[in-house]
Amino acid sequence: MEHSIAPIEVEVRISSQLPRIDIVGLPEAAVRESSSRVRAAISTIGEKFPDRRITVNLAPAGLKKSGAGLDLPIAVGILAAAGAIEQAALDRCAFMAELALDGRLRPVRGTLALVIASRDDGCTSAFVAEENAAEASVAPGIAI
């Protein structure tokens, strides 16, 4: 079976319904569990976690998503949807890291391939855990 690396677009919508977080778009267990890591990390760094309904869509919907590497982009998406990060600052940026409960970034496997796929998809910057920076820096044409 052949595996390919495809950039995942993280879309976040916050609505005024009862507080909860839904992650849709074929997330596997580690991705579904990211809501707990993201909530703890955002709170730990001093930001207010939205107390409303949060829907996170991982596109393309037909592709299974696995691993904890989507923690950081989900957190950034939630902070942007809540107005804590300016949306324009995120244009053409890629994010890939697992979040520790205290907000630290943890490395993920396959960072070089993820960075190259992100660059090929039009990203000009990639944000990775410090432990992945040397590997990611091998990719030409994208700032790490």
DSSP file with accessible surface (Angstrom, degrees, kcal/mol):
  #  RESIDUE AA STRUCTURE BP1 BP2  ACC     N-H-->O    O-->H-N    N-H-->O    O-->H-N    TCO  KAPPA ALPHA  PHI   PSI    X-CA   Y-CA   Z-CA
    1    1 A M              0   0  209      0, 0.0     2,-0.4     0, 0.0     0, 0.0   0.000 360.0 360.0 360.0 133.1    0.0    0.0    0.0
    2    2 A E        -     0   0  184      2,-0.0     2,-0.4     0, 0.0     0, 0.0  -0.748 360.0-157.3 -96.6 134.7    1.4    3.4   -1.0
    3    3 A H        -     0   0  157     -2,-0.4     2,-0.3     2,-0.0     0, 0.0  -0.915   7.2-165.6-109.8 139.4    1.1    6.3    1.4
    4    4 A S        -     0   0   94     -2,-0.4     2,-0.6     2,-0.0    -2,-0.0  -0.891  19.9-124.9-121.7 154.8    1.2    9.9    0.3
    5    5 A I        +     0   0   87     -2,-0.3    -2,-0.0   108,-0.1     0, 0.0  -0.879  32.5 177.2 -98.1 124.1    1.7   13.1    2.2
    6    6 A A        -     0   0   37     -2,-0.6   112,-0.1   115,-0.0   111,-0.0  -0.994  32.9-112.0-129.0 133.5   -1.0   15.6    1.7
    7    7 A P        -     0   0   47      0, 0.0     2,-0.5     0, 0.0    87,-0.0  -0.373  29.9-143.2 -60.0 140.8   -1.4   19.0    3.4
    8    8 A I        -     0   0   47     -2,-0.0     2,-0.5     2,-0.0    50,-0.0  -0.940   4.4-144.4-109.6 126.7   -4.4   19.2    5.7
    9    9 A E  E     -A   59   0A 121     50,-2.5    50,-2.7    -2,-0.5     2,-0.6  -0.810  11.6-152.3 -90.7 127.2   -6.4   22.4    5.9
   10   10 A V  E     -A   58   0A  34     -2,-0.5     2,-0.4    48,-0.2    48,-0.2  -0.907  13.7-174.9-103.3 116.8   -7.7   23.1    9.4
   11   11 A E  E     -A   57   0A  88     46,-2.7    46,-3.0    -2,-0.6     2,-0.4  -0.933   3.4-167.0-111.4 136.4  -10.9   25.2    9.5
   12   12 A V  E     -A   56   0A  32     -2,-0.4     2,-0.4    44,-0.2    44,-0.2  -0.986   7.7-176.6-128.7 133.5  -12.3   26.3   12.8
   13   13 A R  E     -A   55   0A 165     42,-2.4    42,-2.8    -2,-0.4     2,-0.5  -0.996   8.8-160.1-127.2 131.8  -15.7   27.8   13.5
   14   14 A I  E     +A   54   0A  27     -2,-0.4     2,-0.3    40,-0.2    40,-0.2  -0.952  16.6 179.9-111.1 126.9  -16.9   29.0   16.9
   15   15 A S  E     -A   53   0A  14     38,-2.7    38,-1.2    -2,-0.5    -2,-0.0  -0.798  39.8-109.1-123.8 169.6  -20.6   29.3   17.4
   16   16 A S  S    S+     0   0  110     -2,-0.3    -2,-0.0    36,-0.2    35,-0.0   0.232  79.0 112.3 -86.7  17.5  -22.8   30.4   20.4
   17   17 A Q  S    S-     0   0  110      1,-0.2    36,-0.7    36,-0.1     3,-0.1  -0.161  83.7 -53.9 -78.9-179.2  -24.1   26.9   21.1
   18   18 A L  S    S-     0   0  138     34,-0.2    -1,-0.2     1,-0.1    34,-0.1  -0.228  74.2 -88.6 -56.7 142.5  -23.3   24.9   24.3
   19   19 A P  S    S+     0   0   79      0, 0.0    34,-0.3     0, 0.0     2,-0.3  -0.287  74.9 113.5 -60.6 128.7  -19.5   24.5   24.9
   20   20 A R  E     -b   53   0A 131     32,-1.1    34,-3.0    -3,-0.1     2,-0.5  -0.888  53.8-121.8-178.5 164.4  -17.9   21.5   23.2
   21   21 A I  E     -b   54   0A  27     -2,-0.3     2,-0.5    32,-0.2    34,-0.2  -0.982  20.0-170.7-124.2 128.4  -15.4   20.7   20.6
   22   22 A D  E     -b   55   0A  37     32,-2.8    34,-3.4    -2,-0.5     2,-0.6  -0.981   5.0-163.2-115.9 129.1  -16.1   18.6   17.5
   23   23 A I  E     +b   56   0A  23     -2,-0.5     2,-0.3    32,-0.2    34,-0.2  -0.967  18.8 176.2-113.1 118.3  -13.3   17.5   15.2
   24   24 A V  E     +b   57   0A  65     32,-3.1    34,-2.2    -2,-0.6    -2,-0.0  -0.795  39.7  80.4-120.1 162.4  -14.6   16.3   11.8
   25   25 A G  S    S-     0   0   10     -2,-0.3    -1,-0.1    32,-0.2    40,-0.1   0.772 114.1 -57.3 109.6  40.4  -13.0   15.1    8.6
   26   26 A L  S    S-     0   0   86      1,-0.2    39,-2.6    38,-0.1     2,-0.3   0.893  74.5-178.7  60.5  48.9  -12.1   11.4    9.3
   27   27 A P  B     -c   65   0B  18      0, 0.0    -1,-0.2     0, 0.0    39,-0.2  -0.590  16.8-141.9 -77.4 135.8   -9.9   12.0   12.4
   28   28 A E    >>  -     0   0   82     37,-2.8     4,-2.3    -2,-0.3     3,-0.8  -0.337  40.5 -79.9 -84.5 179.2   -8.4    8.8   13.9
   29   29 A A  H 3> S+     0   0   46      1,-0.3     4,-2.5     2,-0.2     5,-0.2   0.859 127.8  51.0 -53.0 -48.6   -8.1    8.4   17.7
   30   30 A A  H 34 S+     0   0   34      1,-0.2     4,-0.5     2,-0.2    -1,-0.3   0.864 112.9  47.6 -61.8 -33.0   -4.9   10.5   18.3
   31   31 A V  H X4 S+     0   0    0     -3,-0.8     3,-1.0    34,-0.3     4,-0.4   0.921 110.6  50.4 -74.1 -41.9   -6.5   13.4   16.3
   32   32 A R  H >< S+     0   0  134     -4,-2.3     3,-1.0     1,-0.3     4,-0.2   0.886 108.8  53.7 -61.4 -37.3   -9.8   13.2   18.2
   33   33 A E  T >X S+     0   0  113     -4,-2.5     4,-1.2    -5,-0.2     3,-1.1   0.656  86.2  84.6 -71.6 -14.2   -7.8   13.2   21.5
   34   34 A S  H <> S+     0   0    0     -3,-1.0     4,-3.4    -4,-0.5     5,-0.3   0.805  73.9  72.5 -61.3 -25.4   -6.1   16.4   20.5
   35   35 A S  H <> S+     0   0   24     -3,-1.0     4,-2.4    -4,-0.4    -1,-0.3   0.898  98.5  47.2 -58.6 -38.1   -9.0   18.4   21.8
   36   36 A S  H <> S+     0   0   83     -3,-1.1     4,-2.2    -4,-0.2    -1,-0.2   0.926 114.8  45.3 -68.9 -42.5   -7.9   17.7   25.3
   37   37 A R  H  X S+     0   0   36     -4,-1.2     4,-2.7     2,-0.2    -2,-0.2   0.923 114.8  48.4 -65.6 -42.6   -4.2   18.5   24.7
   38   38 A V  H  X S+     0   0    0     -4,-3.4     4,-2.7     2,-0.2     5,-0.3   0.934 110.8  50.0 -64.2 -45.8   -5.2   21.7   22.8
   39   39 A R  H  X S+     0   0  100     -4,-2.4     4,-2.1    -5,-0.3     5,-0.2   0.944 114.6  44.4 -58.8 -47.6   -7.6   22.8   25.6
   40   40 A A  H  X S+     0   0   30     -4,-2.2     4,-2.6     1,-0.2    -1,-0.2   0.923 114.4  48.8 -64.2 -44.8   -4.9   22.3   28.3
   41   41 A A  H  X S+     0   0    4     -4,-2.7     4,-1.9     2,-0.2     6,-0.2   0.921 111.2  48.9 -64.5 -44.1   -2.1   23.9   26.3
   42   42 A I  H  <>S+     0   0    3     -4,-2.7     5,-1.8     1,-0.2     4,-0.2   0.934 114.3  46.0 -62.4 -44.2   -4.1   27.0   25.4
   43   43 A S  H ><5S+     0   0   64     -4,-2.1     3,-1.4    -5,-0.3    -1,-0.2   0.911 110.1  54.7 -64.3 -40.4   -5.2   27.5   29.0
   44   44 A T  H 3<5S+     0   0   82     -4,-2.6    -1,-0.2    57,-0.3    -2,-0.2   0.849 103.2  54.5 -65.4 -34.2   -1.6   26.9   30.3
   45   45 A I  T 3<5S-     0   0  100     -4,-1.9    -1,-0.3    -5,-0.2    -2,-0.2   0.454 123.5-102.7 -82.5   2.6   -0.1   29.6   28.1
   46   46 A G  T < 5S+     0   0   65     -3,-1.4     2,-0.3     1,-0.3    -3,-0.2   0.505  79.5 128.2  95.3   4.2   -2.6   32.1   29.5
   47   47 A E      < -     0   0   86     -5,-1.8     2,-0.5    -6,-0.2    -1,-0.3  -0.665  62.8-113.0 -90.2 152.4   -5.1   32.4   26.7
   48   48 A K        -     0   0  144     -2,-0.3    36,-0.1    31,-0.1    -5,-0.1  -0.719  24.2-136.3 -86.0 124.9   -8.8   31.9   27.3
   49   49 A F        -     0   0   17     -2,-0.5   -10,-0.0     1,-0.1    30,-0.0  -0.675  34.7-102.8 -78.2 130.4  -10.2   28.8   25.7
   50   50 A P        -     0   0   12      0, 0.0     2,-0.2     0, 0.0    -1,-0.1  -0.279  22.2-149.5 -57.0 133.8  -13.5   29.7   24.1
   51   51 A D  S    S+     0   0  102    -32,-0.1     2,-0.2     2,-0.1    -2,-0.0  -0.272  70.2  81.8 -99.2  45.9  -16.5   28.5   26.1
   52   52 A R  S    S-     0   0  104     -2,-0.2   -32,-1.1   -34,-0.1     2,-0.3  -0.751  96.1 -63.3-133.1-178.8  -18.7   28.0   23.1
   53   53 A R  E     -Ab  15  20A  48    -38,-1.2   -38,-2.7   -36,-0.7     2,-0.5  -0.565  49.6-165.3 -73.3 128.7  -19.2   25.3   20.4
   54   54 A I  E     -Ab  14  21A   0    -34,-3.0   -32,-2.8    -2,-0.3     2,-0.5  -0.977   5.3-168.1-118.7 124.0  -16.0   24.8   18.4
   55   55 A T  E     -Ab  13  22A  48    -42,-2.8   -42,-2.4    -2,-0.5     2,-0.5  -0.965   2.7-166.9-112.5 123.8  -16.1   22.8   15.1
   56   56 A V  E     -Ab  12  23A   0    -34,-3.4   -32,-3.1    -2,-0.5     2,-0.5  -0.959   3.6-164.7-111.0 119.8  -12.8   21.8   13.6
   57   57 A N  E     -Ab  11  24A  46    -46,-3.0   -46,-2.7    -2,-0.5     2,-0.7  -0.924   5.0-158.2-107.4 127.5  -12.9   20.6   10.0
   58   58 A L  E     -A   10   0A   0    -34,-2.2   -48,-0.2    -2,-0.5     5,-0.2  -0.923  30.3-123.1-106.2 110.2   -9.9   18.8    8.6
   59   59 A A  E    S+A    9   0A  22    -50,-2.7   -50,-2.5    -2,-0.7     2,-0.1  -0.825  89.2  48.0-108.5 144.5  -10.0   18.9    4.9
   60   60 A P  S >  S-     0   0   69      0, 0.0     3,-1.4     0, 0.0    -1,-0.1   0.386  74.7-159.9 -76.8 140.2   -9.9   17.0    2.6
   61   61 A A  T 3  S+     0   0   60      1,-0.3    -2,-0.1    -2,-0.1   -36,-0.1   0.767  83.4  61.3 -64.1 -27.5  -12.7   15.2    4.4
   62   62 A G  T 3  S+     0   0   72      2,-0.1     2,-0.5   -36,-0.0    -1,-0.3   0.531  87.7  84.5 -81.3  -3.3  -12.2   11.9    2.5
   63   63 A L  S <  S-     0   0   66     -3,-1.4     2,-0.1    -5,-0.2    -5,-0.0  -0.864  82.7-121.7-104.4 125.8   -8.6   11.4    3.7
   64   64 A K        -     0   0  142     -2,-0.5     2,-0.5   -37,-0.1   -38,-0.1  -0.425  24.7-148.5 -64.5 137.1   -8.0    9.7    7.1
   65   65 A K  B     +c   27   0B   5    -39,-2.6   -37,-2.8   -40,-0.1     2,-0.3  -0.926  22.7 170.2-110.6 132.8   -6.1   11.9    9.5
   66   66 A S        +     0   0   80     -2,-0.5     3,-0.2   -39,-0.2     4,-0.0  -0.913  29.3  41.2-138.2 163.1   -3.8   10.3   12.1
   67   67 A G  S >  S-     0   0   34     -2,-0.3     3,-0.6     1,-0.2   -39,-0.1   0.067  80.4 -88.2  86.6 163.2   -1.1   11.3   14.6
   68   68 A A  G >  S+     0   0   16      1,-0.2     3,-2.1     2,-0.1     4,-0.3   0.405  96.5 100.6 -89.8   3.2   -0.7   14.1   17.0
   69   69 A G  G 3  S+     0   0   19      1,-0.3    28,-1.4    -3,-0.2     3,-0.3   0.633  73.1  64.9 -66.2 -10.5    0.9   16.5   14.5
   70   70 A L  G <> S+     0   0   22     -3,-0.6     4,-2.2     1,-0.2    -1,-0.3   0.499  76.1  90.7 -89.7  -2.4   -2.4   18.3   14.0
   71   71 A D  H <> S+     0   0    0     -3,-2.1     4,-2.6     1,-0.2     5,-0.2   0.946  87.5  46.0 -55.3 -53.3   -2.4   19.6   17.6
   72   72 A L  H  > S+     0   0   20     25,-2.2     4,-2.9    -4,-0.3     5,-0.3   0.946 113.2  47.0 -61.7 -49.1   -0.6   22.8   16.8
   73   73 A P  H  > S+     0   0   17      0, 0.0     4,-2.4     0, 0.0    -1,-0.2   0.886 113.0  50.8 -63.3 -32.2   -2.6   23.7   13.7
   74   74 A I  H  X S+     0   0    0     -4,-2.2     4,-2.5     2,-0.2    -2,-0.2   0.946 112.0  46.9 -67.0 -44.4   -5.8   23.0   15.6
   75   75 A A  H  X S+     0   0    6     -4,-2.6     4,-2.7    -5,-0.2     5,-0.2   0.935 113.3  48.1 -61.7 -45.2   -4.7   25.2   18.5
   76   76 A V  H  X S+     0   0   15     -4,-2.9     4,-2.6     1,-0.2    -1,-0.2   0.918 111.3  51.5 -62.4 -41.4   -3.6   28.0   16.1
   77   77 A G  H  X S+     0   0   15     -4,-2.4     4,-2.6    -5,-0.3    -1,-0.2   0.906 110.5  47.8 -62.4 -41.3   -7.0   27.7   14.3
   78   78 A I  H  X S+     0   0    0     -4,-2.5     4,-2.0     2,-0.2     6,-0.2   0.934 112.3  48.9 -65.4 -45.1   -8.9   28.0   17.5
   79   79 A L  H  <>S+     0   0   18     -4,-2.7     5,-2.4     2,-0.2     6,-1.0   0.895 113.1  47.8 -62.7 -38.1   -6.9   31.0   18.7
   80   80 A A  H ><5S+     0   0   10     -4,-2.6     3,-1.3     4,-0.2     7,-0.2   0.931 111.0  49.9 -67.9 -43.8   -7.4   32.7   15.3
   81   81 A A  H 3<5S+     0   0   42     -4,-2.6    -1,-0.2     1,-0.3    -2,-0.2   0.831 110.6  51.3 -63.9 -30.1  -11.2   32.0   15.3
   82   82 A A  T 3<5S-     0   0   44     -4,-2.0    -1,-0.3    -5,-0.2    -2,-0.2   0.505 118.9-112.7 -84.1  -5.6  -11.4   33.4   18.8
   83   83 A G  T < 5S+     0   0   63     -3,-1.3    -3,-0.2    -4,-0.3    -2,-0.1   0.527  87.0 115.9  88.4   7.2   -9.5   36.6   17.7
   84   84 A A  S   <S+     0   0   46     -5,-2.4     2,-0.4    -6,-0.2    -4,-0.2   0.699  79.2  39.7 -81.4 -19.4   -6.3   36.0   19.7
   85   85 A I  S    S-     0   0   50     -6,-1.0     2,-0.4    -9,-0.1    -2,-0.3  -0.997  93.1-114.3-128.9 135.6   -4.3   35.6   16.5
   86   86 A E    >   -     0   0  145     -2,-0.4     3,-1.1     1,-0.2     4,-0.4  -0.539  20.5-141.3 -70.8 124.8   -4.7   37.8   13.4
   87   87 A Q  G >  S+     0   0  120     -2,-0.4     3,-1.9     1,-0.3     4,-0.4   0.878  98.5  60.3 -55.8 -39.7   -5.9   35.6   10.6
   88   88 A A  G >  S+     0   0   58      1,-0.3     3,-1.2     2,-0.2    -1,-0.3   0.811  94.8  63.9 -62.4 -27.8   -3.8   37.4    8.0
   89   89 A A  G <  S+     0   0   67     -3,-1.1    -1,-0.3     1,-0.2    -2,-0.2   0.676  98.9  56.1 -69.5 -14.5   -0.6   36.5    9.9
   90   90 A L  G X  S+     0   0   30     -3,-1.9     3,-1.7    -4,-0.4    -1,-0.2   0.512  75.1 125.7 -96.1  -6.9   -1.4   32.8    9.2
   91   91 A D  T <  S+     0   0  107     -3,-1.2    33,-0.1    -4,-0.4     3,-0.1  -0.300  85.0   0.9 -58.9 132.3   -1.6   33.1    5.4
   92   92 A R  T 3  S+     0   0  157      1,-0.2    32,-2.9    31,-0.1    33,-1.5   0.748 103.1 129.1  61.5  27.7    0.8   30.7    3.6
   93   93 A C  E <   -d  125   0C  28     -3,-1.7     2,-0.4    30,-0.2    -1,-0.2  -0.904  43.3-156.5-112.0 144.2    2.0   29.2    7.0
   94   94 A A  E     -d  126   0C  10     31,-2.4    33,-2.8    -2,-0.4     2,-0.4  -0.915   4.9-162.6-116.7 146.0    2.1   25.5    7.9
   95   95 A F  E     +d  127   0C  40     -2,-0.4     2,-0.3    31,-0.2    33,-0.2  -0.997  14.1 166.6-130.8 132.7    2.0   24.2   11.5
   96   96 A M  E     +d  128   0C  11     31,-2.4    33,-0.6    -2,-0.4     2,-0.3  -0.858  26.3 102.0-152.4 107.7    3.1   20.7   12.6
   97   97 A A        -     0   0    0    -28,-1.4   -25,-2.2    -2,-0.3     2,-0.3  -0.886  58.8-112.5-174.3 152.2    3.7   19.6   16.1
   98   98 A E  E     -F  106   0D  51      8,-2.0     8,-3.3    -2,-0.3     2,-0.5  -0.663  36.4-129.7 -84.6 149.8    2.2   17.8   19.0
   99   99 A L  E     -F  105   0D   8     -2,-0.3     6,-0.2   -31,-0.3     2,-0.2  -0.882   8.7-144.9-104.6 134.6    1.3   19.9   22.0
  100  100 A A    >   -     0   0    1      4,-2.8     3,-2.1    -2,-0.5     6,-0.0  -0.532  34.7-106.6 -82.1 161.3    2.3   19.0   25.6
  101  101 A L  T 3  S+     0   0  106      1,-0.3   -57,-0.3    -2,-0.2    -1,-0.1   0.787 121.8  55.3 -62.4 -23.7   -0.3   19.9   28.2
  102  102 A D  T 3  S-     0   0   72    -58,-0.1    -1,-0.3   -59,-0.1   -61,-0.1   0.343 124.7-101.3 -91.6   7.7    2.0   22.8   29.3
  103  103 A G  S <  S+     0   0   19     -3,-2.1    -2,-0.1     1,-0.3   -62,-0.0   0.361  75.4 140.1  93.6  -6.5    2.0   24.3   25.8
  104  104 A R        -     0   0  135      1,-0.1    -4,-2.8    -5,-0.1     2,-0.4  -0.366  54.2-117.4 -66.4 152.5    5.5   23.0   24.7
  105  105 A L  E     -F   99   0D  60     -6,-0.2    25,-0.2    23,-0.1    -6,-0.2  -0.786  26.1-158.0 -91.8 133.1    5.8   21.7   21.2
  106  106 A R  E     -F   98   0D  94     -8,-3.3    -8,-2.0    -2,-0.4    23,-0.2  -0.849  24.1-105.3-108.7 146.9    6.7   18.1   20.7
  107  107 A P        -     0   0   54      0, 0.0     2,-0.3     0, 0.0   -10,-0.1  -0.240  29.8-153.3 -69.3 156.7    8.4   16.7   17.6
  108  108 A V    >   -     0   0   20    -12,-0.2     3,-0.7    21,-0.1     2,-0.1  -0.933  21.0-106.1-127.0 153.6    6.5   14.6   15.0
  109  109 A R  T 3  S+     0   0  239     -2,-0.3   -40,-0.1     1,-0.2    23,-0.0  -0.465  97.7  27.9 -75.8 150.3    7.7   12.0   12.6
  110  110 A G  T 3>  +     0   0   37     -2,-0.1     4,-2.3     3,-0.1    -1,-0.2   0.706  69.5 148.7  77.5  23.0    8.0   12.8    8.9
  111  111 A T  H <>  +     0   0    0     -3,-0.7     4,-3.0     1,-0.2     5,-0.2   0.889  67.7  54.3 -60.3 -41.8    8.5   16.5    9.3
  112  112 A L  H  > S+     0   0   49      1,-0.2     4,-2.6     2,-0.2    -1,-0.2   0.946 110.7  45.5 -59.1 -47.9   10.7   16.9    6.2
  113  113 A A  H  > S+     0   0   43      1,-0.2     4,-2.5     2,-0.2    -1,-0.2   0.903 113.7  50.4 -62.0 -39.5    8.0   15.3    4.0
  114  114 A L  H  X S+     0   0   50     -4,-2.3     4,-2.3     2,-0.2    -2,-0.2   0.910 110.9  48.6 -65.3 -40.8    5.3   17.4    5.6
  115  115 A V  H  X S+     0   0    0     -4,-3.0     4,-2.8     2,-0.2    -2,-0.2   0.926 112.1  48.4 -65.7 -43.8    7.3   20.6    5.1
  116  116 A I  H  X S+     0   0   55     -4,-2.6     4,-2.8    -5,-0.2    -2,-0.2   0.930 112.1  49.0 -62.9 -43.7    8.0   19.8    1.4
  117  117 A A  H  X S+     0   0   16     -4,-2.5     4,-1.1    -5,-0.2    -1,-0.2   0.904 112.1  49.4 -62.7 -38.6    4.3   19.0    0.8
  118  118 A S  H  <>S+     0   0   12     -4,-2.3     5,-2.4     2,-0.2     3,-0.4   0.923 111.3  48.7 -66.4 -43.2    3.3   22.2    2.5
  119  119 A R  H ><5S+     0   0   63     -4,-2.8     3,-2.0     1,-0.2    -2,-0.2   0.935 109.8  51.6 -60.2 -45.3    5.8   24.2    0.4
  120  120 A D  H 3<5S+     0   0  111     -4,-2.8    -1,-0.2     1,-0.3    -2,-0.2   0.744 105.9  56.7 -65.2 -20.9    4.5   22.5   -2.7
  121  121 A D  T 3<5S-     0   0  112     -4,-1.1    -1,-0.3    -3,-0.4    -2,-0.2   0.369 131.7 -91.0 -90.1   1.7    1.0   23.6   -1.7
  122  122 A G  T < 5S+     0   0   39     -3,-2.0    -3,-0.2     1,-0.3     2,-0.2   0.459  77.0 143.4 107.0   2.7    2.1   27.2   -1.5
  123  123 A C      < -     0   0   21     -5,-2.4    -1,-0.3    -6,-0.1   -30,-0.2  -0.510  28.0-172.9 -75.6 143.2    3.2   27.7    2.1
  124  124 A T  S    S+     0   0   57    -32,-2.9    19,-2.7     1,-0.2     2,-0.3   0.527  70.5  38.5-109.9 -11.9    6.2   30.0    2.6
  125  125 A S  E     -de  93 143C  34    -33,-1.5   -31,-2.4    17,-0.2     2,-0.4  -0.996  61.1-165.4-139.4 145.3    6.8   29.3    6.3
  126  126 A A  E     -d   94   0C   2     17,-2.8     2,-0.5    -2,-0.3   -31,-0.2  -0.998   8.9-152.3-132.8 135.5    6.5   26.2    8.5
  127  127 A F  E     +d   95   0C 101    -33,-2.8   -31,-2.4    -2,-0.4     2,-0.3  -0.938  28.5 161.6-108.8 121.3    6.4   26.1   12.3
  128  128 A V  E     -d   96   0C  19     -2,-0.5   -31,-0.2   -33,-0.2   -23,-0.1  -0.855  45.1 -80.9-133.3 166.5    7.7   22.9   13.8
  129  129 A A    >>  -     0   0    0    -33,-0.6     3,-1.9    -2,-0.3     4,-0.6  -0.361  45.9-112.4 -65.1 150.4    9.0   21.7   17.2
  130  130 A E  G >4 S+     0   0  173      1,-0.3     3,-1.2   -25,-0.2     4,-0.5   0.873 117.7  59.8 -54.3 -37.0   12.6   22.7   17.9
  131  131 A E  G 34 S+     0   0  129      1,-0.3    -1,-0.3   -26,-0.2     4,-0.3   0.708 108.2  45.4 -67.2 -18.9   13.7   19.0   17.7
  132  132 A N  G <> S+     0   0   10     -3,-1.9     4,-2.7     1,-0.1    -1,-0.3   0.469  87.3  92.8 -98.6  -4.5   12.4   18.9   14.1
  133  133 A A  H <X S+     0   0   31     -3,-1.2     4,-2.3    -4,-0.6    -2,-0.1   0.899  83.8  49.0 -62.1 -44.1   14.0   22.2   13.0
  134  134 A A  H  4 S+     0   0   82     -4,-0.5     4,-0.5     2,-0.2    -1,-0.2   0.939 114.9  45.3 -63.0 -44.8   17.2   20.8   11.6
  135  135 A E  H >4 S+     0   0   75     -4,-0.3     3,-1.3     1,-0.2     4,-0.3   0.940 114.6  48.2 -61.7 -46.2   15.4   18.1    9.6
  136  136 A A  H >< S+     0   0    0     -4,-2.7     3,-1.6     1,-0.3    -1,-0.2   0.842 100.2  66.8 -66.0 -31.3   12.8   20.6    8.3
  137  137 A S  T 3< S+     0   0   73     -4,-2.3    -1,-0.3     1,-0.3    -2,-0.2   0.643  83.7  74.6 -67.0 -14.0   15.5   23.1    7.3
  138  138 A V  T <  S+     0   0  101     -3,-1.3    -1,-0.3    -4,-0.5    -2,-0.2   0.800  76.1  92.3 -67.3 -27.0   16.8   20.7    4.6
  139  139 A A  S X  S-     0   0    5     -3,-1.6     3,-0.6    -4,-0.3     2,-0.1  -0.534  75.4-139.4 -73.1 121.7   13.7   21.7    2.5
  140  140 A P  T 3  S+     0   0   92      0, 0.0     3,-0.1     0, 0.0    -2,-0.1  -0.433  76.1  31.1 -77.9 153.7   14.6   24.5    0.2
  141  141 A G  T 3  S+     0   0   70      1,-0.1     2,-0.3    -2,-0.1    -2,-0.0   0.618  98.8  86.0  82.4  14.8   12.2   27.4   -0.5
  142  142 A I  S <  S-     0   0   18     -3,-0.6     2,-0.3    -5,-0.1   -17,-0.2  -0.986  71.6-126.7-148.2 134.4   10.4   27.5    2.8
  143  143 A A  B      e  125   0C  57    -19,-2.7   -17,-2.8    -2,-0.3    -6,-0.0  -0.622 360.0 360.0 -80.3 137.8   11.3   29.4    6.1
  144  144 A I              0   0   75     -2,-0.3   -17,-0.2   -19,-0.2   -11,-0.0  -0.910 360.0 360.0-110.0 360.0   11.4   27.2    9.2
